[in-house]
Amino acid sequence: MKTEKPKPKKTSENKALARPEKNKPAQPSPFSPEELAASPWGRLVMFVNDSYSEWVPKNYKNQERQEAIGPIHAKCVKLFKSSDEDWEEILTSEFDKFEHNAAENFFFHLSRKYSDSPQEVRQQLQANLSQFVELAEYALADSENRNLNKLSELGEVIDYFKKSQERTYYFLSELPSVLEQKDREMLNSSAGYQALLKWGASPFLKGFGWQLEESLGIARKEVKQEKKEVNKDIIIKKVRDLGETKANRQLELLKGELASSHWGRLVNFINYSYREFVPKSQRDKERQEAIAPIHHKCVIVVKEGDSWKEILNRKFDSVEYEAAENFCFHLSSKYSESPQEVREQMQAKLSQFVELAEYALADSENRDLTKLSELGEVIDYFKKSREKTYMFLSELPSVLEPNDREMFNSSAGYQALLKWGASPFMKGFGWQLQKEFNITPTAIKEEAAQNLVRELGETEANLTNQVQLLQQENEKLQKELSEIRSQALQSAVCQLVTTLQKQSQPVLDQITILYQRLNKMSESNSELSLSPSDSLSILIALENLLQALNSLNVTRYPAQEDQVFELQSEQLSVYEYIEGSAFANSEDKKIVRCIHPGWRVGEEVITPARVKEVTE
């Protein structure tokens, strides 16, 4: 016979373990729905009250188990907050053998398999709690203008605890401690919140973070999709703002003294771009507003000390010390430079900047690229360090002329830069300055290449012009040379004729008369017999011709025909050696006889004399 399994009696204890009715807290909240809906934390309480039954044990077995270990989990949170011991010491000193396994399992998962120490876990959890409180208003507030960047940061905070039921339990347990009193009361009076804590770090609690993200619309996919939807409007707005900024900038550059001075153009750049280099969020502004006076003080006192330790200990109290020490640490390149070296380097760079700035800031097309490269190196000195950038900007007016100094001191943008101290955003000032005035290494190289191309083009054009001029000059010289040769020939002929005609008996006339007589005799078929007088006339005419040629330095050589003389090898350019043994070497000599005299004008041989070797 089958026996029925006895049913547990419904005692008051069992009633306490019964599953609570969904969406119906056991006790009403002392806060009205209107009060809860009007507060960001009230809306979180409403979410917990409506959904808590999803994250608590459902069946009797799970309820019985969690009811046993829930107090141990609460004890873990309490002891863990106040103890400086390691995990093993906490477990062995605070938990008995019945509690040890549950506590050890709780700490094991809370510390990510003991990879984090108790101190590290406390710091991480406390930091995430503070961030959650700071960022939650952007998600819990009833507003249509959601800050997607803040929501993404809040999602990262929830990601930290949502995958671990132990961290979720710790997070919920400690959340009221970091809230204002009224908000704390809202959570503590919430039946749903108390029910979550009652059962400890149950496995169901692991889903709390996921559901919270989904309820607030801050899951990664949702935020990413929302960013995509607004991206188009953001781009359009940026383009419109950029167009307005450029138009305003051009308008300002056309006005007054700023447009006519290279320092005015630098002030203009600061005025329209300073917002890029100052804090943007309220959190960053509050932080920089607190430390900016300390940074300003650092710039002043660095001029007065010889060691960083002396400056920090003598000039800054305990409240200021950490910010001042961090400023001096980076200003000195991790204390590798003494205060005196920092002062000297900064003063040298300021002087160089003032000297070189006109080559980049002046409105000119003829830019000295060597000077621009030197200016770029000056900016490189401070652009990678926000502390050096801040000191550079603070001290710049002090090395300028009074009128230029007044431009900076009256600039709202410049004053705004100094107001926030050496903020992290100021690090981009040097890069943007180089980009604005085209003095980045890339811009200078491109400009040098363009100048080289232009100069090569100009050089090619100049060379082409010079070649054309030389060609024209050559043609002119050839023409002049031809004329000179023609004139020289004409002059020589005239000189020859004049010489011949100026003899006592004009040679040309005598030759002409002689020719006519001989020609007449030839035509009459008579024998060409000359009378003694005609023969004498011919002799005289020929003698006069030879004398005339001689007066023109035309001579016959050697002086006597059939002359015998010694001929050296080096004289073969003057005599034509037509017969005889060959010369053995340059010093060889031969005895020769003149066969036919030669002619020369001065030392220039016209026809060489012909000679042959005398063998007898």
C-alpha positions in Angstrom: 0.0 0.0 0.0 1.4 3.4 -1.1 2.0 5.8 1.8 1.6 9.5 1.2 4.5 11.7 1.9 3.7 13.9 4.9 3.3 17.5 4.1 5.1 20.1 6.1 3.0 22.0 8.6 2.4 25.6 7.8 3.9 27.2 10.8 4.6 30.9 11.1 8.2 30.1 10.2 7.1 28.4 7.0 5.0 31.3 6.1 8.0 33.5 6.3 9.7 31.3 3.7 6.7 31.3 1.4 7.3 33.1 -2.0 6.1 36.7 -1.7 3.4 37.8 -4.1 4.9 39.4 -7.1 4.8 43.2 -7.4 3.2 43.5 -3.9 5.6 44.5 -1.2 4.7 43.2 2.2 4.7 46.7 3.8 3.7 50.0 2.2 6.4 52.6 1.7 6.2 55.7 3.9 6.8 57.7 0.7 4.0 58.3 -1.7 4.2 57.3 -5.4 4.4 61.0 -6.3 7.4 61.5 -4.0 9.1 58.5 -5.4 8.5 59.5 -9.0 9.9 63.0 -8.4 13.3 61.7 -7.2 15.9 59.8 -9.3 16.5 57.4 -6.3 12.8 57.1 -5.8 12.5 55.7 -9.3 15.2 53.2 -8.5 13.2 52.2 -5.4 10.0 51.8 -7.6 12.0 49.6 -10.0 13.3 47.4 -7.0 9.8 47.1 -5.5 8.2 46.1 -8.8 10.9 43.5 -9.8 12.6 42.2 -6.6 10.7 38.9 -6.7 12.7 37.9 -9.8 16.0 37.9 -7.8 15.0 36.0 -4.7 14.7 32.2 -4.2 11.5 30.8 -5.6 11.1 27.2 -4.2 11.3 26.0 -0.6 14.6 24.3 -1.0 16.4 27.4 -2.3 14.7 29.5 0.4 15.8 27.2 3.1 19.4 27.2 1.9 19.6 31.0 1.4 17.9 31.6 4.8 20.8 29.7 6.3 23.7 31.5 4.5 22.1 35.0 4.2 23.3 36.1 7.7 26.8 34.7 6.9 26.9 36.9 3.8 25.8 39.9 5.8 28.5 39.1 8.3 31.1 38.9 5.5 30.2 42.4 4.3 30.4 43.8 7.8 33.7 42.2 8.7 35.3 42.8 5.3 34.7 46.6 5.5 36.4 47.0 8.9 39.3 44.5 8.7 42.8 45.1 7.4 43.7 41.4 7.5 44.1 39.2 4.5 41.4 36.7 3.4 42.8 33.8 5.3 43.1 35.8 8.5 39.5 37.1 8.2 38.2 33.5 7.6 40.1 31.8 10.4 39.6 34.6 13.0 36.0 35.6 12.5 34.1 32.5 11.3 33.4 29.2 13.0 33.6 25.9 11.3 29.9 25.9 10.4 30.2 29.4 8.7 33.6 28.8 7.1 32.5 27.2 3.9 29.8 29.8 3.0 32.1 32.7 4.0 35.0 31.2 2.1 32.9 30.8 -1.1 31.6 34.4 -0.7 35.1 35.9 -0.5 36.4 33.6 -3.2 34.0 35.1 -5.8 34.1 38.6 -4.3 37.9 38.7 -4.9 37.8 37.1 -8.3 39.4 33.8 -7.0 41.5 35.7 -4.5 43.3 37.7 -7.3 42.4 40.9 -5.5 43.4 41.7 -1.9 40.7 42.9 0.6 42.1 46.4 0.3 41.9 46.3 -3.5 38.3 45.0 -3.4 37.3 47.7 -1.0 38.8 50.5 -3.1 37.3 49.1 -6.3 33.8 48.8 -4.8 34.0 52.2 -3.1 35.1 53.8 -6.3 32.3 52.2 -8.3 29.7 53.1 -5.7 30.8 56.8 -5.8 30.7 56.7 -9.6 27.3 55.1 -9.6 25.9 57.9 -7.3 27.5 60.6 -9.5 26.3 59.1 -12.8 23.0 57.7 -11.8 21.2 61.0 -12.1 21.9 61.0 -15.9 19.9 57.7 -16.2 17.4 57.9 -13.3 16.5 61.5 -13.9 13.2 62.0 -15.9 14.8 63.9 -18.9 14.7 63.6 -22.6 18.2 65.1 -23.0 20.2 62.0 -22.1 24.0 62.3 -21.9 25.0 59.2 -23.8 28.7 59.5 -22.7 27.6 59.5 -19.0 25.2 56.6 -19.6 28.1 54.6 -21.2 30.2 55.3 -18.1 27.3 54.2 -15.8 27.0 51.0 -17.9 30.7 50.3 -17.2 30.1 50.7 -13.4 27.1 48.2 -13.5 29.2 45.8 -15.6 31.7 45.7 -12.7 29.2 44.0 -10.3 26.5 42.5 -12.5 28.4 39.3 -13.4 29.0 38.5 -9.7 26.2 37.8 -7.2 28.6 38.5 -4.3 29.5 42.0 -5.7 25.9 42.8 -6.5 25.0 41.9 -2.9 27.8 44.0 -1.5 26.9 46.9 -3.8 23.2 46.8 -2.7 24.2 46.5 1.0 26.5 49.6 0.9 24.6 51.8 -1.6 22.5 53.6 1.1 25.7 54.6 3.0 26.8 56.9 0.2 23.4 58.6 -0.4 21.8 61.7 1.1 19.6 61.0 4.2 16.3 61.3 2.4 17.4 59.0 -0.4 18.9 56.6 2.1 15.5 56.4 3.9 13.8 55.7 0.6 15.9 52.6 0.1 15.8 51.4 3.7 12.0 51.7 3.8 11.6 49.7 0.6 10.2 46.2 1.2 11.6 45.1 -2.1 15.1 46.3 -1.1 14.9 44.6 2.3 13.8 41.4 0.6 16.8 41.4 -1.6 19.2 41.7 1.3 17.3 39.1 3.4 18.4 36.2 1.2 22.1 37.2 0.9 24.0 36.7 -2.4 21.6 34.2 -3.9 22.3 32.9 -7.4 19.2 34.8 -8.6 20.7 38.1 -7.6 23.1 37.9 -10.4 20.4 39.1 -12.9 19.8 42.3 -11.0 22.5 44.3 -13.0 21.3 43.1 -16.4 17.7 44.0 -15.6 18.7 47.4 -14.2 20.5 48.2 -17.4 17.6 47.1 -19.5 15.1 49.1 -17.4 17.2 52.3 -17.6 17.9 51.9 -21.3 21.7 51.9 -20.7 22.5 48.5 -22.1 25.5 48.7 -24.5 23.4 47.9 -27.6 20.7 50.4 -26.7 23.2 53.2 -26.0 25.1 52.4 -29.2 21.9 52.5 -31.2 20.9 55.8 -29.6 24.3 57.3 -30.5 23.8 56.2 -34.1 20.4 57.9 -34.2 21.6 61.2 -33.0 24.9 61.0 -34.8 23.5 62.6 -38.0 22.1 65.6 -36.1 25.4 66.0 -34.2 27.4 66.0 -37.4 25.1 68.6 -39.0 25.3 70.8 -36.0 29.1 70.5 -35.9 29.3 71.4 -39.6 27.1 74.4 -39.0 29.0 75.5 -35.9 32.3 75.1 -37.8 31.0 77.2 -40.7 29.9 79.9 -38.2 33.2 79.7 -36.4 35.3 80.1 -39.6 33.0 83.0 -40.7 33.4 84.8 -37.4 37.1 84.2 -37.4 37.5 85.7 -40.9 35.4 88.6 -39.8 37.5 89.2 -36.7 40.7 89.0 -38.7 39.6 91.8 -40.9 39.0 94.1 -38.0 41.3 96.5 -36.1 44.6 96.0 -34.5 44.4 92.2 -34.0 44.4 91.7 -37.8 47.4 93.9 -38.4 49.7 92.4 -35.7 51.2 88.9 -35.6 50.6 88.8 -31.8 47.0 89.9 -32.5 46.6 86.9 -34.8 47.8 84.6 -31.9 45.3 86.2 -29.6 42.6 85.7 -32.2 43.5 82.0 -32.4 43.2 81.7 -28.6 39.9 83.5 -28.5 38.1 81.2 -31.0 39.7 77.9 -29.9 40.3 78.1 -26.1 37.2 76.0 -25.4 39.1 73.0 -26.8 41.7 73.4 -24.0 39.6 73.9 -20.9 37.4 71.4 -18.9 34.0 70.6 -20.3 32.1 68.5 -17.7 31.0 69.9 -14.3 33.1 67.2 -12.6 36.3 68.3 -14.4 35.5 72.0 -13.8 35.2 71.5 -10.1 38.4 69.5 -9.9 40.4 72.1 -12.0 38.8 75.0 -10.1 40.3 73.6 -6.9 43.8 73.0 -8.1 44.2 75.9 -10.6 45.3 78.4 -7.8 47.9 75.8 -6.8 49.3 75.6 -10.3 49.4 79.4 -10.5 51.3 79.5 -7.2 53.7 76.8 -8.5 54.7 79.0 -11.5 55.4 81.9 -9.1 57.5 80.0 -6.5 59.5 78.0 -9.0 61.4 81.2 -9.6 62.4 81.5 -6.0 63.9 78.1 -5.0 66.9 76.0 -5.8 65.5 72.6 -5.1 62.1 71.0 -5.5 62.0 69.7 -2.0 62.7 73.1 -0.6 60.0 74.7 -2.7 57.3 72.1 -1.9 58.0 72.0 1.9 58.4 75.7 2.3 55.6 77.1 0.1 52.8 74.6 0.2 50.6 73.3 3.1 49.4 69.7 3.4 46.2 70.4 1.4 48.1 71.9 -1.5 51.1 69.6 -1.4 49.8 66.7 -3.5 48.7 68.9 -6.5 51.9 71.0 -6.3 54.1 68.0 -6.1 52.4 66.5 -9.2 52.8 69.8 -11.1 56.5 70.1 -10.3 57.1 66.4 -11.0 55.9 66.8 -14.6 57.3 70.3 -15.1 60.8 69.1 -14.3 60.5 65.9 -16.5 60.2 63.7 -13.4 62.7 65.8 -11.4 65.4 65.2 -14.0 65.8 69.0 -14.1 66.4 71.4 -11.2 64.3 74.5 -10.7 67.1 76.7 -12.0 67.4 74.5 -15.2 63.6 74.7 -15.7 63.7 78.5 -15.3 66.6 78.9 -17.7 65.1 76.6 -20.4 61.7 78.3 -20.1 63.2 81.8 -20.4 65.3 80.7 -23.4 62.3 79.2 -25.1 60.2 82.3 -24.5 62.9 84.5 -26.0 63.2 82.3 -29.0 59.4 82.2 -29.4 59.2 86.0 -29.4 62.1 86.3 -31.8 60.8 83.6 -34.3 57.0 84.1 -34.0 56.9 86.9 -36.6 58.1 84.4 -39.2 55.0 82.2 -38.6 52.4 84.5 -37.2 53.0 87.4 -39.7 50.6 87.4 -42.7 53.2 86.8 -45.4 53.7 84.5 -48.3 57.5 84.6 -48.1 58.0 82.4 -45.1 61.5 81.5 -43.8 61.3 77.8 -43.4 64.5 77.5 -41.4 63.0 79.9 -38.9 59.7 78.1 -38.9 61.5 74.8 -38.1 63.3 76.5 -35.2 59.9 77.8 -33.9 58.4 74.3 -34.3 61.2 73.0 -32.0 60.4 75.7 -29.4 56.8 74.6 -29.4 57.8 70.9 -29.2 59.5 71.8 -25.9 56.2 72.5 -24.1 53.5 70.9 -26.2 53.8 67.4 -24.7 53.5 68.7 -21.2 50.4 70.5 -19.9 52.5 71.9 -17.0 55.1 73.4 -19.3 52.3 74.7 -21.6 50.6 76.4 -18.7 53.9 78.0 -17.4 54.7 79.1 -21.0 51.3 80.8 -21.5 51.5 82.4 -18.0 54.9 83.9 -18.6 54.5 84.9 -22.3 53.1 88.4 -21.7 56.0 89.2 -19.5 58.5 89.1 -22.4 56.4 91.2 -24.8 56.1 94.9 -25.6 53.5 96.8 -23.5 51.0 97.0 -26.4 51.3 93.3 -27.2 51.1 92.4 -23.5 47.9 94.3 -23.3 46.4 92.2 -26.1 46.9 89.1 -24.1 45.8 90.5 -20.7 42.5 91.8 -22.3 41.8 88.5 -24.1 38.9 86.5 -22.6 40.2 83.3 -24.2 43.7 83.8 -22.8 42.3 84.5 -19.3 40.0 81.4 -19.6 43.1 79.2 -20.3 44.9 80.4 -17.2 41.7 80.2 -15.0 41.6 76.4 -15.1 45.3 75.8 -14.5 47.2 73.0 -16.2 44.2 70.9 -17.1 44.6 67.7 -19.1 43.0 69.4 -22.1 45.7 72.0 -22.3 48.1 69.4 -23.6 46.6 69.8 -27.0 47.3 73.6 -27.3 50.8 73.2 -28.8 49.6 70.7 -31.5 46.7 73.0 -32.5 49.0 76.0 -32.6 51.4 74.3 -35.0 48.5 73.1 -37.1 46.8 76.5 -37.2 49.9 78.4 -38.5 51.2 75.5 -40.6 54.4 74.9 -38.6 54.0 71.2 -38.1 57.0 69.2 -39.5 54.7 67.8 -42.2 53.5 71.2 -43.2 57.0 72.6 -43.3 58.2 69.7 -45.5 55.3 70.1 -47.9 56.0 73.9 -48.1 59.7 73.3 -48.7 58.8 70.8 -51.4 56.5 73.3 -53.1 59.1 76.0 -52.8 61.7 73.7 -54.4 59.3 72.9 -57.3 58.6 76.6 -57.7 62.4 77.5 -57.6 63.2 74.7 -60.0 60.6 76.1 -62.4 61.9 79.6 -62.0 65.5 78.3 -62.5 64.5 76.4 -65.6 62.8 79.5 -67.0 65.9 81.6 -66.1 68.2 79.1 -67.8 66.0 79.0 -70.9 66.1 82.8 -71.1 69.8 82.8 -70.6 70.3 80.1 -73.4 68.1 82.2 -75.7 70.2 85.3 -74.9 73.4 83.4 -75.5 72.1 82.2 -78.8 71.2 85.7 -79.8 74.6 86.9 -78.6 76.3 84.1 -80.5 74.5 85.0 -83.7 75.4 88.6 -83.2 79.0 87.8 -82.6 79.1 85.5 -85.7 77.7 88.3 -87.8 80.2 90.8 -86.3 83.0 88.3 -86.9 82.0 87.9 -90.6 81.9 91.6 -91.0 85.3 92.0 -89.4 86.7 89.3 -91.7 85.2 91.0 -94.7 86.5 94.3 -93.6 90.0 92.8 -92.8 90.2 91.2 -96.3 89.1 94.5 -97.9 91.6 96.4 -95.8 94.4 93.9 -96.7 93.6 94.2 -100.4 93.5 97.9 -100.2 96.8 97.9 -98.4 98.3 95.7 -101.0 97.0 97.8 -103.9 98.1 101.0 -102.2 101.6 99.6 -101.6 101.9 98.5 -105.3 100.7 101.8 -106.6 102.8 104.0 -104.4 106.0 102.7 -105.8 108.1 105.2 -107.9 106.8 103.3 -110.9 103.2 102.2 -110.1 103.4 98.4 -110.3 99.8 97.8 -111.3 100.0 100.4 -114.1 103.2 98.9 -115.4 101.8 95.3 -115.3 98.7 96.5 -117.1 100.7 98.3 -119.9 102.9 95.2 -120.2 99.9 92.9 -120.4 98.3 95.1 -123.1 101.5 95.1 -125.2 102.0 91.4 -125.0 98.3 90.8 -125.7 98.4 93.1 -128.8 101.5 91.2 -130.1 99.7 87.9 -129.6 96.6 89.0 -131.6 98.8 90.2 -134.5 100.2 86.6 -134.7 103.7 88.0 -134.5 106.4 86.5 -132.4 106.6 87.7 -128.8 110.0 89.4 -129.2 110.7 92.1 -126.8 112.8 95.2 -127.5 115.5 96.1 -125.0 113.2 98.8 -123.6 110.2 96.4 -123.2 112.4 93.9 -121.4 113.7 96.6 -119.1 110.1 97.6 -118.4 109.1 94.1 -117.5 112.1 93.8 -115.2 111.3 97.0 -113.5 107.6 96.1 -113.1 108.5 92.7 -111.6 111.1 94.2 -109.3 108.6 96.8 -108.1 106.1 94.0 -107.5 108.6 92.0 -105.4 109.6 95.1 -103.5 105.9 95.9 -102.8 105.4 92.3 -101.5 108.5 92.6 -99.4 107.2 95.8 -97.9 104.1 93.8 -96.9 106.5 91.3 -95.1 106.0 88.8 -97.9 109.4 87.1 -98.3 110.9 84.3 -100.3 113.1 81.8 -98.5 115.7 80.7 -98.3 117.4 83.8 -99.7 119.2 81.9 -102.4 117.8 79.2 -104.6 119.9 76.0 -104.7 121.3 76.9 -101.3 122.9 74.1 -99.2 122.4 74.2 -95.4 121.9 72.0 -92.3 118.3 71.0 -91.6 117.2 70.0 -88.2 114.2 67.7 -87.5 112.3 70.5 -85.7 112.4 72.6 -88.9 110.3 70.1 -90.9 107.2 72.3 -90.4 108.9 75.1 -92.4 110.6 73.0 -95.1 109.1 70.2 -97.2 111.6 67.4 -97.1 110.9 65.6 -100.4 113.9 63.3 -100.8 116.5 61.6 -98.6 116.9 59.3 -95.6 114.4 59.5 -92.8 115.3 61.4 -89.6 116.2 59.0 -86.8 115.0 61.1 -83.9 114.2 64.7 -82.9 117.8 65.6 -82.6 118.9 64.2 -86.0 120.3 66.6 -88.6 120.6 66.5 -92.4 122.6 68.4 -95.0 120.0 69.5 -97.6 119.8 71.5 -100.8 116.9 73.9 -101.7 115.1 72.6 -104.8 112.3 75.3 -104.8 112.1 78.3 -102.5 109.0 78.9 -100.3 107.0 82.0 -99.4 105.9 83.3 -96.0 104.3 86.4 -94.5 106.2 87.3 -91.4 106.6 83.9 -89.6 103.5 82.3 -91.1 104.5 79.9 -93.9 102.4 80.3 -97.1 104.2 77.6 -99.2 107.1 75.7 -97.6 110.5 75.5 -99.4 111.2 72.1 -100.8 114.5 70.5 -100.0 116.4 67.2 -100.5 119.3 65.5 -98.8 122.8 66.1 -100.1 124.4 62.7 -100.4 127.8 63.8 -101.8 
